[in-house]
């Protein structure tokens, strides 16, 4: 098989589960330099996370500074110019293999890019459909790819029910590099000053649909009676509102840690991972926590019934009351979970087999 150029299109280098999938796929392909020449192009994120990609991977794109989020500012105009330049570059260039890892507007852009092989990842939920004028257009965008990878059966069912079966949909679960995750989790960190036991942790983009406010409302009630800590790892547009709520309500046991290139030691050093997300199509950090050995308290979501390890997760009503009830059971000692894994077997199941399936999809389309 001759060496082929792979262009991976994503919104940013790091920040969430989609970007983590991009990193794993890019690094895996780059580990085979005799077969793949990998370029990652991003169009919408800050210039952070380069260290998470192999040195052999070329990184291109338009990177947004904090100033560039202010519409019509000089920084915003310059960023939009660079963004347009890279969009035109992508559309005017013929690619060997195009992997569109982010959906939404990137799926639409990818539909207009020429490549010998085009693979799309679909992570979206019901909110996504509002970005398209008609279901017919969305159908055409998805069908323009050789294969559209759905990250769960739930996602595939959503697509089919919304726009119909495009004939190129396959389910391929996100690869999870279990051995790497455990290794990174063992790195030492300076624990936050707020570290009263038990420690709850959540790793998430700070946006409204991640349900962080439900966790904070639970903390407000629980601090009246219990000692514990909550670490919040991540950043996003909702951070100011969340921090203001903590300050206004006198909550002193919550620590906002911001974005971390390696969040895994914080998960390992916590007693429970907590997820109150209102919508997920896979829920990557829940599975990463299970690999690390940190039990999970999560609001019920349909996809968790499909994918999650039932032995490592406690599911509650997906609301502030549900999260409050679950945290209360933990703090009162009524809810306990012990996790043990055969790491080699887990790595094969979650990473080797899954990444091989993705590579097979790429190569089968090349034939």
C-alpha positions, -999 to +999 in steps of 0.1 A: +000+000+000+015+034-010+018+062+014-012+085+015-018+120+028-044+123+055-061+156+063-080+156+096-105+185+100-117+195+135-128+226+153-098+228+177-069+208+189-082+200+224-111+208+247-135+179+248-144+143+238-145+150+201-110+165+201-097+135+222-109+112+195-092+133+169-059+132+189-061+094+193-069+088+156-043+113+144-015+099+166-023+063+157-021+070+120+011+091+125+026+061+143+027+044+108+047+069+088+053+044+060+016+045+053+002+079+064+013+115+062-010+133+087-021+169+088-045+183+113-064+214+103-085+234+128-107+264+121-122+277+153-102+271+185-074+286+206-038+276+199-034+251+227-030+214+228-002+210+202+018+189+227-010+163+226-002+154+190+028+135+176+057+157+165+054+142+130+019+157+126+016+190+107-008+214+123-025+241+102-055+263+105-070+295+120-065+299+157-088+322+177-074+344+204-095+356+233-098+390+217-111+374+185-144+364+202-155+400+203-175+404+171-163+431+147-131+437+167-098+439+147-088+405+161-122+390+151-119+404+115-083+390+112-094+357+125-123+355+101-100+363+072-076+335+082-106+312+086-118+320+051-083+315+037-081+280+051-117+271+040-108+281+005-075+262+007-093+230+018-119+233-009-094+240-037-070+212-027-075+175-037-069+153-007-060+116-005-080+109+027-102+134+045-114+127+080-140+152+093-140+145+130-162+174+141-198+175+128-221+205+126-208+231+102-177+209+096-198+182+082-213+207+058-178+220+048-165+185+044-193+177+019-178+203-004-141+192-001-127+169-028-109+137-016-103+102-028-117+089+005-140+109+028-149+098+063-171+117+087-177+113+124-212+121+137-215+129+174-244+153+172-277+154+191-312+168+183-300+204+186-277+198+156-305+196+131-314+233+135-282+242+117-295+230+084-323+245+063-338+212+053-335+176+061-329+170+025-297+191+026-285+172+057-292+139+039-270+151+010-242+163+032-240+129+050-243+109+018-214+128+002-190+109+025-179+074+017-186+064+053-203+083+081-191+069+115-218+072+142-202+071+177-230+050+191-261+031+179-281+059+195-266+084+171-272+062+141-309+058+151-312+096+155-298+102+121-321+076+104-352+089+122-344+125+114-333+124+077-335+087+066-309+060+060-281+075+038-267+040+032-232+049+045-238+049+083-217+026+105-214+024+142-178+026+155-173+034+192-147+060+202-112+044+208-100+047+244-062+042+248-066+026+282-029+020+288-020+056+280-049+069+302-037+049+332-001+060+326-011+097+324-034+093+355-003+082+375+015+115+369+019+136+400+000+168+406-001+195+432-036+189+447-059+219+448-061+237+481-098+227+483-094+189+489-117+179+518-127+142+514-146+129+497-136+146+465-160+148+435-146+158+401-160+166+367-142+173+335-162+192+309-166+221+287-184+247+308-215+252+288-252+251+298-260+217+283-233+200+305-255+205+336-227+219+359-253+242+375-272+211+387-241+199+405-235+234+420-271+236+432-266+202+449-234+214+465-252+245+479-276+222+497-250+196+509-225+221+523-249+228+551-244+193+565-214+176+549-177+181+543-165+174+507-149+190+477-158+195+441-131+200+414-142+213+381-117+208+353-125+226+320-133+260+306-160+275+284-185+303+278-205+294+310-176+297+334-183+333+345-219+325+353-210+294+373-182+311+393-207+340+401-232+314+414-206+299+437-195+333+450-230+347+454-241+316+474-211+314+496-200+280+484-165+275+496-157+239+487-158+242+449-126+247+429-125+258+392-092+244+378-096+255+342-084+236+312-058+209+318-037+192+291-038+161+313-070+159+334-065+123+344-046+127+376-074+149+389-098+121+382-076+095+399-071+117+430-109+121+433-132+097+450-161+101+425-165+114+390-198+132+386-216+139+353-248+159+351-247+164+313-281+169+297-272+153+265-243+130+254-238+108+223-210+089+240-198+105+272-160+099+268-149+111+303-173+087+320-155+058+304-121+073+310-130+075+347-140+039+347-106+029+331-088+049+358-108+032+385-128+062+398-165+054+402-191+075+384-223+092+395-242+103+364-277+115+354-295+089+333-290+092+296-300+067+269-265+063+255-252+052+290-275+022+289-259+013+255-222+019+263-214+023+300-199-003+323-228-010+347-204-021+374-186+013+375-215+038+373-244+048+395-272+063+376-297+088+391-325+110+378-309+136+354-318+167+374-306+188+403-327+167+427-313+135+412-277+146+415-284+158+451-299+124+460-269+105+446-244+127+463-263+124+495-262+086+493-224+087+487-218+111+516-239+090+539-220+059+529-250+041+514-235+041+479-201+025+472-185+012+441-152-007+438-136-010+403-111-036+392-098-042+357-076-064+336-058-035+319-044-055+290-078-070+281-095-036+286-069-019+263-075-045+236-113-041+238-114-003+240-084+007+219-068-019+198-100-034+184-117-001+180-088+018+163-083-012+140-119-010+129-115+027+121-084+020+101-102-008+083-130+016+074-104+040+059-086+013+039-117-005+028-129+027+011-095+030-006-099-004-023 
